[in-house]
Amino acid sequence: MKTPDDEYPWVFGRDEIDLLEDEIEDLFQKYGLGSKKSSEMEVQVLHEQVETEEQSDAELSARLGLGLFEPDDPVLGETPFSDHKRPHHDVGNMRLHPIYQRARLWAAELHAWAKGSYESGGAGRGDVFRIYVNVNLVPIKLFTALHEEQHGDQIGLEVAEQEYHLGQTYLERILESLTLVMIIDQPSESLEKLRIQAQELHAIVIGQLAMIKRKKNNL
C-alpha cells in the first residue's frame, strides 16, 4: 500500500528543507539588523551569509545569460525553461540519497551543539554563532544540487555546480570556525567527530564538483 510519502515524495523532501530554512529565518528575525537581541558580531555574520547568496545569484545569472530567461511568449505561452516544463525526476530519491542523508544527520547534530553552546555563552561565541548560521545551509545546498543534477541539461548542471560551490563555502566557514573554537576550548570527542565529518563532506563536495565539470564538458 502506498503512503503519502510515496505518492508525494517532493512534499516530504520540501518539508525537511522547509524546516531547515525556517530555522535560518528564525535566526535572522532574532539576531538580524534592527533586532533588540542583535549585536554587531551577529549582524556581521548574518550579513556575510546574505552577501554570499547575492553574489552567487549574480554569478549564476551571468553564466546562464539573460537570453535563457526571456519573458513568456504571448502566443506559445511559457518558455522551454519554465520550471514545470523541465524533465520530471523522482525527487523522492533525494531524501534517500546518501550524500544528502549524511549532510542532514551531521547538520542536525552540529546545529544542536551550536545552538546550545551559543545560548549558554560558551567559548568562542562569535565563531559558534557563525557555525550556527551556516550549518543548516549545507544540507539545503546539497539537496538542491543533487536534485538539479538529475536533469542533466545545461541549466540543471549550472545550478547544481553553483549550489555545490555554496555548500563548499559554508563547510569551509564551519571548519574554520570549529578549528578556532577548539583551539580556545578543549574539544569533546563528539565535536572532534563532527569536525572530521565536515572534512569528509567537504571532500565529497569537491568530488561532486569535479563530476559536474565532466558532465558539462560532455554536453
C-alpha positions, 0 to 999 in steps of 0.5 A: 500500500502506498503512503503519502510519502510515496505518492508525494515524495517532493512534499516530504523532501520540501518539508525537511528543507522547509524546516531547515530554512525556517530555522535560518529565518528564525535566526535572522528575525532574532539576531538580524539588523534592527533586532533588540537581541542583535549585536554587531558580531551577529549582524556581521555574520548574518550579513556575510551569509546574505552577501554570499547568496547575492553574489552567487545569484549574480554569478549564476545569472551571468553564466546562464545569460539573460537570453535563457530567461526571456519573458513568456511568449504571448502566443506559445505561452511559457518558455522551454525553461519554465520550471514545470516544463523541465524533465520530471525526476523522482525527487523522492530519491533525494531524501534517500540519497546518501550524500544528502542523508549524511549532510542532514544527520551531521547538520542536525547534530552540529546545529544542536551543539551550536545552538546550545553552546551559543545560548549558554555563552560558551567559548568562542561565541562569535565563531559558534554563532557563525557555525550556527548560521551556516550549518543548516545551509549545507544540507539545503545546498546539497539537496538542491544540487543533487536534485538539479543534477538529475536533469542533466541539461545545461541549466540543471548542471549550472545550478547544481555546480553553483549550489555545490560551490555554496555548500563548499563555502559554508563547510569551509566557514564551519571548519574554520570556525570549529578549528578556532573554537577548539583551539580556545576550548578543549574539544569533546570527542563528539565535536572532534567527530563532527569536525572530521565529518565536515572534512569528509563532506567537504571532500565529497563536495569537491568530488561532486564538483569535479563530476559536474565539470565532466558532465558539462564538458560532455554536453 
